[in-house]
């Protein structure tokens, strides 16, 4: 009986040790240039490897092998049996990995920075690479990380095509709406009828509570922009702001003015109608 209690005690200590050593609290998109471990399989082996960004493939996992954690907390590695590198393209999702502590690199016989990574870092400080990385992180909704790249690109060439609107996307995402407004107005000097840039400006003005300014931009877009892609979305964002403020008069006026755009969008139409019904009650 004492042996059983001793074994259970050792297993308990092992579990606590493993939990304290690695914490599964990082998303793939937070793990660029990091050694990471995935949760253990049924035999207690943790798949591990290095996450980096490939300019063509995007977020990529270079599989190194597995490791187990012994009763003392030591990492016992087993390298992959296949020769060469094993790479897996990662789709951003909510799966969580653990960063491998620097203190365990020697046990796993790995270098903090793999030698092969240098080939993927060529041109990393070029404006194109910085813009592309920022665009990629914005697409993953990691806007603070995106800003790190985009603001570096801005220092090199603030006129780089698409850079200002991409910066504005980050600012809007991070609720820094006045920064978005300021930079979008500069962008629109050169391309006053760019539909996407105007969409971001309308969104920022709405969030800044400058609804009349947003309306004016929206009317210009309706009238002059050949690209009608965002017309319904632009109209809806302003309408929703009036709904949230319970500003019935301006809600009804804007609803009537933009009805044709709102009713043409099968996704936004029922939402707009529902808001109108609720404000009548």
C-alpha positions as a LaTeX table, in Angstrom:
\begin{tabular}{lrrr}
\hline
Residue & $x$ (\AA) & $y$ (\AA) & $z$ (\AA) \\
\hline
Unk1 & 0.00 & 0.00 & 0.00 \\
Unk2 & 2.86 & 2.38 & 0.85 \\
Unk3 & 4.38 & 1.68 & $-2.59$ \\
Unk4 & 1.10 & 2.62 & $-4.26$ \\
Unk5 & 0.93 & 5.91 & $-2.35$ \\
Unk6 & 4.58 & 6.58 & $-3.21$ \\
Unk7 & 3.90 & 5.98 & $-6.92$ \\
Unk8 & 0.84 & 8.20 & $-6.88$ \\
Unk9 & 2.85 & 10.87 & $-5.14$ \\
Unk10 & 5.58 & 10.69 & $-7.76$ \\
Unk11 & 3.03 & 10.94 & $-10.57$ \\
Unk12 & 1.47 & 13.97 & $-8.90$ \\
Unk13 & 4.85 & 15.65 & $-8.59$ \\
Unk14 & 5.58 & 14.79 & $-12.24$ \\
Unk15 & 2.37 & 16.38 & $-13.43$ \\
Unk16 & 2.97 & 19.54 & $-11.42$ \\
Unk17 & 6.57 & 19.69 & $-12.68$ \\
Unk18 & 5.49 & 19.35 & $-16.32$ \\
Unk19 & 2.79 & 21.99 & $-15.92$ \\
Unk20 & 5.23 & 24.43 & $-14.35$ \\
Unk21 & 7.86 & 23.83 & $-17.04$ \\
Unk22 & 5.68 & 24.42 & $-20.10$ \\
Unk23 & 2.44 & 26.35 & $-20.34$ \\
Unk24 & 0.14 & 25.87 & $-23.32$ \\
Unk25 & $-1.01$ & 29.46 & $-23.62$ \\
Unk26 & 0.33 & 30.74 & $-26.96$ \\
Unk27 & $-1.40$ & 30.81 & $-30.35$ \\
Unk28 & 0.48 & 29.98 & $-33.54$ \\
Unk29 & 0.46 & 33.64 & $-34.59$ \\
Unk30 & 2.19 & 34.59 & $-31.33$ \\
Unk31 & 4.99 & 32.09 & $-31.89$ \\
Unk32 & 7.07 & 33.46 & $-34.77$ \\
Unk33 & 10.73 & 32.43 & $-34.40$ \\
Unk34 & 10.03 & 30.33 & $-31.32$ \\
Unk35 & 10.71 & 26.74 & $-30.29$ \\
Unk36 & 7.34 & 25.34 & $-29.27$ \\
Unk37 & 5.80 & 22.15 & $-27.95$ \\
Unk38 & 2.37 & 20.74 & $-28.73$ \\
Unk39 & 0.32 & 18.92 & $-26.07$ \\
Unk40 & 1.50 & 15.42 & $-25.22$ \\
Unk41 & 0.12 & 12.37 & $-26.98$ \\
Unk42 & $-1.28$ & 9.26 & $-25.26$ \\
Unk43 & 2.19 & 8.07 & $-24.20$ \\
Unk44 & 3.30 & 11.42 & $-22.81$ \\
Unk45 & 5.43 & 12.49 & $-25.78$ \\
Unk46 & 5.35 & 16.19 & $-26.72$ \\
Unk47 & 5.84 & 16.99 & $-30.42$ \\
Unk48 & 8.13 & 19.99 & $-30.74$ \\
Unk49 & 9.78 & 22.16 & $-33.34$ \\
Unk50 & 10.33 & 25.69 & $-34.57$ \\
Unk51 & 7.69 & 28.11 & $-35.89$ \\
Unk52 & 8.71 & 30.73 & $-38.44$ \\
Unk53 & 7.27 & 32.58 & $-41.43$ \\
Unk54 & 8.02 & 31.48 & $-44.97$ \\
Unk55 & 7.54 & 34.33 & $-47.44$ \\
Unk56 & 5.57 & 32.04 & $-49.80$ \\
Unk57 & 3.96 & 29.51 & $-47.47$ \\
Unk58 & 3.21 & 31.76 & $-44.50$ \\
Unk59 & 3.30 & 30.49 & $-40.93$ \\
Unk60 & 5.30 & 27.24 & $-40.89$ \\
Unk61 & 6.20 & 24.60 & $-38.30$ \\
Unk62 & 9.53 & 22.80 & $-38.66$ \\
Unk63 & 9.07 & 19.50 & $-36.85$ \\
Unk64 & 12.09 & 18.41 & $-34.80$ \\
Unk65 & 10.75 & 15.35 & $-32.98$ \\
Unk66 & 9.21 & 14.59 & $-29.59$ \\
Unk67 & 10.33 & 14.71 & $-26.01$ \\
Unk68 & 9.18 & 13.30 & $-22.72$ \\
Unk69 & 9.60 & 14.81 & $-19.27$ \\
Unk70 & 11.06 & 12.52 & $-16.61$ \\
Unk71 & 10.27 & 12.60 & $-12.91$ \\
Unk72 & 12.96 & 15.21 & $-12.30$ \\
Unk73 & 11.56 & 17.54 & $-14.98$ \\
Unk74 & 14.31 & 16.78 & $-17.49$ \\
Unk75 & 13.38 & 16.81 & $-21.18$ \\
Unk76 & 14.27 & 13.54 & $-22.94$ \\
Unk77 & 14.25 & 14.11 & $-26.73$ \\
Unk78 & 13.62 & 11.68 & $-29.56$ \\
Unk79 & 14.49 & 13.17 & $-32.92$ \\
Unk80 & 12.37 & 12.58 & $-35.98$ \\
Unk81 & 13.20 & 9.38 & $-37.81$ \\
Unk82 & 12.82 & 10.85 & $-41.31$ \\
Unk83 & 15.94 & 12.43 & $-42.80$ \\
Unk84 & 15.76 & 16.10 & $-43.75$ \\
Unk85 & 13.33 & 18.70 & $-42.54$ \\
Unk86 & 9.62 & 18.11 & $-41.99$ \\
Unk87 & 7.62 & 21.27 & $-42.48$ \\
Unk88 & 3.92 & 21.84 & $-41.89$ \\
Unk89 & 2.05 & 24.96 & $-42.98$ \\
Unk90 & 0.00 & 26.30 & $-40.06$ \\
Unk91 & $-3.42$ & 27.86 & $-40.37$ \\
Unk92 & $-4.05$ & 30.53 & $-37.71$ \\
Unk93 & $-6.54$ & 29.16 & $-35.19$ \\
Unk94 & $-7.16$ & 28.92 & $-31.47$ \\
Unk95 & $-4.96$ & 25.87 & $-30.87$ \\
Unk96 & $-2.40$ & 26.58 & $-28.16$ \\
Unk97 & 1.27 & 25.66 & $-27.96$ \\
Unk98 & 3.92 & 26.16 & $-25.28$ \\
Unk99 & 7.16 & 28.06 & $-25.64$ \\
Unk100 & 10.10 & 25.84 & $-24.76$ \\
Unk101 & 12.20 & 27.59 & $-22.07$ \\
Unk102 & 15.75 & 28.56 & $-23.03$ \\
Unk103 & 16.96 & 26.49 & $-20.09$ \\
Unk104 & 15.80 & 23.31 & $-21.88$ \\
Unk105 & 17.59 & 23.93 & $-25.20$ \\
Unk106 & 20.69 & 22.03 & $-24.11$ \\
Unk107 & 18.64 & 19.03 & $-23.00$ \\
Unk108 & 16.90 & 18.97 & $-26.38$ \\
Unk109 & 20.20 & 19.57 & $-28.19$ \\
Unk110 & 18.84 & 22.56 & $-30.10$ \\
Unk111 & 20.18 & 26.04 & $-30.77$ \\
Unk112 & 18.08 & 29.07 & $-29.85$ \\
Unk113 & 18.25 & 30.19 & $-33.47$ \\
Unk114 & 18.41 & 27.29 & $-35.99$ \\
Unk115 & 21.18 & 27.69 & $-38.53$ \\
Unk116 & 18.79 & 27.17 & $-41.46$ \\
Unk117 & 16.60 & 30.12 & $-40.39$ \\
Unk118 & 19.06 & 32.59 & $-41.97$ \\
Unk119 & 17.85 & 31.58 & $-45.43$ \\
Unk120 & 14.34 & 32.75 & $-44.53$ \\
Unk121 & 15.62 & 36.03 & $-43.10$ \\
Unk122 & 17.21 & 37.29 & $-46.31$ \\
Unk123 & 15.75 & 40.68 & $-47.14$ \\
Unk124 & 13.81 & 40.76 & $-43.86$ \\
Unk125 & 14.36 & 44.51 & $-43.47$ \\
Unk126 & 13.27 & 45.39 & $-46.99$ \\
Unk127 & 10.13 & 47.48 & $-47.18$ \\
Unk128 & 8.31 & 44.81 & $-49.17$ \\
Unk129 & 9.02 & 42.16 & $-46.54$ \\
Unk130 & 8.00 & 44.49 & $-43.70$ \\
Unk131 & 4.77 & 45.42 & $-45.49$ \\
Unk132 & 3.97 & 41.80 & $-46.34$ \\
Unk133 & 4.53 & 40.68 & $-42.74$ \\
Unk134 & 2.36 & 43.52 & $-41.42$ \\
Unk135 & $-0.37$ & 42.66 & $-43.91$ \\
Unk136 & $-0.16$ & 39.02 & $-42.85$ \\
Unk137 & $-0.46$ & 39.78 & $-39.13$ \\
Unk138 & $-3.37$ & 42.13 & $-39.71$ \\
Unk139 & $-5.08$ & 39.30 & $-41.55$ \\
Unk140 & $-4.60$ & 37.16 & $-38.43$ \\
Unk141 & $-6.02$ & 39.96 & $-36.25$ \\
Unk142 & $-2.67$ & 40.37 & $-34.51$ \\
Unk143 & $-2.68$ & 44.09 & $-35.12$ \\
Unk144 & $-0.14$ & 45.13 & $-32.50$ \\
Unk145 & 2.37 & 42.74 & $-34.02$ \\
Unk146 & 1.45 & 44.02 & $-37.48$ \\
Unk147 & 2.26 & 47.56 & $-36.38$ \\
Unk148 & 5.80 & 46.54 & $-35.45$ \\
Unk149 & 6.45 & 45.72 & $-39.10$ \\
Unk150 & 4.36 & 48.45 & $-40.69$ \\
Unk151 & 5.85 & 51.27 & $-38.64$ \\
Unk152 & 9.35 & 50.08 & $-39.60$ \\
Unk153 & 8.23 & 50.16 & $-43.23$ \\
Unk154 & 6.83 & 53.66 & $-42.74$ \\
Unk155 & 10.25 & 54.91 & $-41.63$ \\
Unk156 & 11.78 & 53.60 & $-44.85$ \\
Unk157 & 9.15 & 54.91 & $-47.26$ \\
Unk158 & 5.82 & 56.34 & $-46.05$ \\
Unk159 & 4.67 & 56.53 & $-49.68$ \\
Unk160 & 4.88 & 52.76 & $-50.26$ \\
Unk161 & 1.71 & 51.64 & $-52.02$ \\
Unk162 & $-0.95$ & 50.37 & $-49.64$ \\
Unk163 & 1.08 & 51.12 & $-46.52$ \\
Unk164 & $-1.04$ & 53.94 & $-45.12$ \\
Unk165 & $-4.31$ & 52.05 & $-45.37$ \\
Unk166 & $-2.69$ & 48.97 & $-43.83$ \\
Unk167 & $-1.46$ & 51.11 & $-40.94$ \\
Unk168 & $-4.97$ & 52.51 & $-40.62$ \\
Unk169 & $-6.37$ & 48.99 & $-40.45$ \\
Unk170 & $-4.07$ & 48.29 & $-37.51$ \\
Unk171 & $-5.06$ & 51.54 & $-35.80$ \\
Unk172 & $-8.77$ & 50.80 & $-36.24$ \\
Unk173 & $-8.24$ & 47.28 & $-34.93$ \\
Unk174 & $-6.48$ & 48.70 & $-31.86$ \\
Unk175 & $-9.14$ & 51.41 & $-31.38$ \\
Unk176 & $-6.72$ & 54.20 & $-32.17$ \\
Unk177 & $-9.31$ & 55.81 & $-34.38$ \\
Unk178 & $-7.89$ & 59.34 & $-34.66$ \\
Unk179 & $-4.58$ & 57.95 & $-35.88$ \\
Unk180 & $-6.52$ & 56.02 & $-38.50$ \\
Unk181 & $-8.43$ & 59.14 & $-39.58$ \\
Unk182 & $-5.27$ & 61.22 & $-39.86$ \\
Unk183 & $-3.34$ & 58.74 & $-41.99$ \\
Unk184 & $-6.32$ & 57.83 & $-44.20$ \\
Unk185 & $-6.92$ & 61.47 & $-45.09$ \\
Unk186 & $-3.33$ & 61.65 & $-46.30$ \\
Unk187 & $-3.79$ & 58.43 & $-48.30$ \\
Unk188 & $-6.93$ & 59.80 & $-49.95$ \\
Unk189 & $-5.09$ & 62.84 & $-51.31$ \\
Unk190 & $-3.49$ & 60.58 & $-53.92$ \\
Unk191 & $-6.36$ & 58.12 & $-54.32$ \\
Unk192 & $-9.54$ & 59.96 & $-53.35$ \\
Unk193 & $-11.86$ & 57.34 & $-54.85$ \\
Unk194 & $-10.24$ & 54.20 & $-53.49$ \\
Unk195 & $-13.18$ & 52.25 & $-52.07$ \\
Unk196 & $-11.27$ & 50.33 & $-49.39$ \\
Unk197 & $-9.47$ & 53.41 & $-48.07$ \\
Unk198 & $-12.78$ & 55.26 & $-47.84$ \\
Unk199 & $-14.36$ & 52.31 & $-46.07$ \\
Unk200 & $-11.67$ & 52.39 & $-43.38$ \\
Unk201 & $-12.10$ & 56.15 & $-43.02$ \\
Unk202 & $-15.88$ & 55.86 & $-42.62$ \\
Unk203 & $-15.40$ & 53.16 & $-39.99$ \\
Unk204 & $-12.86$ & 55.29 & $-38.08$ \\
Unk205 & $-15.08$ & 58.39 & $-38.19$ \\
Unk206 & $-18.03$ & 56.37 & $-36.93$ \\
Unk207 & $-16.01$ & 54.97 & $-34.03$ \\
Unk208 & $-14.74$ & 58.48 & $-33.31$ \\
Unk209 & $-18.39$ & 59.56 & $-33.07$ \\
Unk210 & $-17.99$ & 61.91 & $-36.03$ \\
Unk211 & $-21.13$ & 60.63 & $-37.67$ \\
Unk212 & $-21.83$ & 63.65 & $-39.86$ \\
Unk213 & $-18.29$ & 63.46 & $-41.23$ \\
Unk214 & $-18.82$ & 59.76 & $-41.87$ \\
Unk215 & $-22.07$ & 60.53 & $-43.68$ \\
Unk216 & $-20.34$ & 63.05 & $-45.94$ \\
Unk217 & $-17.61$ & 60.59 & $-46.89$ \\
Unk218 & $-20.24$ & 57.94 & $-47.49$ \\
Unk219 & $-22.26$ & 60.18 & $-49.81$ \\
Unk220 & $-19.14$ & 60.96 & $-51.83$ \\
Unk221 & $-18.40$ & 57.27 & $-52.15$ \\
Unk222 & $-21.97$ & 56.50 & $-53.25$ \\
Unk223 & $-21.80$ & 59.20 & $-55.89$ \\
Unk224 & $-18.25$ & 59.04 & $-57.21$ \\
Unk225 & $-16.58$ & 55.69 & $-56.45$ \\
Unk226 & $-16.91$ & 53.19 & $-59.30$ \\
Unk227 & $-16.26$ & 50.32 & $-56.85$ \\
Unk228 & $-19.54$ & 49.68 & $-55.00$ \\
Unk229 & $-18.24$ & 46.73 & $-52.95$ \\
Unk230 & $-18.51$ & 48.37 & $-49.54$ \\
Unk231 & $-21.54$ & 50.61 & $-50.02$ \\
Unk232 & $-23.91$ & 48.51 & $-47.92$ \\
Unk233 & $-21.32$ & 48.00 & $-45.18$ \\
Unk234 & $-20.55$ & 51.72 & $-45.06$ \\
Unk235 & $-24.22$ & 52.61 & $-44.78$ \\
Unk236 & $-24.81$ & 49.98 & $-42.12$ \\
Unk237 & $-21.92$ & 51.11 & $-39.90$ \\
Unk238 & $-23.39$ & 54.60 & $-39.67$ \\
Unk239 & $-26.91$ & 53.28 & $-39.17$ \\
Unk240 & $-25.77$ & 51.02 & $-36.35$ \\
Unk241 & $-24.07$ & 53.95 & $-34.61$ \\
Unk242 & $-27.34$ & 55.90 & $-34.59$ \\
Unk243 & $-29.12$ & 52.79 & $-33.32$ \\
Unk244 & $-26.68$ & 52.39 & $-30.43$ \\
Unk245 & $-27.14$ & 56.08 & $-29.52$ \\
Unk246 & $-30.93$ & 55.64 & $-29.82$ \\
Unk247 & $-30.92$ & 58.68 & $-32.10$ \\
Unk248 & $-34.25$ & 57.87 & $-33.78$ \\
Unk249 & $-34.43$ & 60.97 & $-35.98$ \\
Unk250 & $-31.00$ & 60.53 & $-37.56$ \\
Unk251 & $-31.48$ & 56.77 & $-37.71$ \\
Unk252 & $-34.68$ & 57.13 & $-39.71$ \\
Unk253 & $-33.20$ & 59.78 & $-42.00$ \\
Unk254 & $-30.14$ & 57.66 & $-42.75$ \\
Unk255 & $-32.23$ & 54.52 & $-43.15$ \\
Unk256 & $-34.38$ & 56.27 & $-45.76$ \\
Unk257 & $-31.37$ & 57.77 & $-47.56$ \\
Unk258 & $-29.44$ & 54.50 & $-47.82$ \\
Unk259 & $-32.33$ & 52.06 & $-48.04$ \\
Unk260 & $-31.43$ & 50.83 & $-51.52$ \\
Unk261 & $-27.91$ & 49.88 & $-50.40$ \\
Unk262 & $-29.02$ & 48.25 & $-47.16$ \\
Unk263 & $-31.80$ & 46.24 & $-48.78$ \\
Unk264 & $-29.49$ & 44.96 & $-51.50$ \\
Unk265 & $-27.32$ & 43.10 & $-48.99$ \\
Unk266 & $-28.97$ & 39.88 & $-47.82$ \\
Unk267 & $-26.81$ & 39.71 & $-44.70$ \\
Unk268 & $-27.29$ & 43.31 & $-43.55$ \\
Unk269 & $-30.91$ & 43.77 & $-44.64$ \\
Unk270 & $-32.51$ & 41.80 & $-41.77$ \\
Unk271 & $-30.19$ & 43.43 & $-39.22$ \\
Unk272 & $-31.13$ & 46.91 & $-40.40$ \\
Unk273 & $-34.82$ & 46.04 & $-40.36$ \\
Unk274 & $-34.54$ & 44.58 & $-36.88$ \\
Unk275 & $-32.92$ & 47.76 & $-35.55$ \\
Unk276 & $-35.65$ & 49.87 & $-37.12$ \\
Unk277 & $-38.35$ & 47.69 & $-35.53$ \\
Unk278 & $-36.72$ & 47.86 & $-32.09$ \\
Unk279 & $-36.44$ & 51.65 & $-32.19$ \\
Unk280 & $-40.17$ & 51.89 & $-32.88$ \\
Unk281 & $-41.01$ & 50.05 & $-29.65$ \\
\hline
\end{tabular}
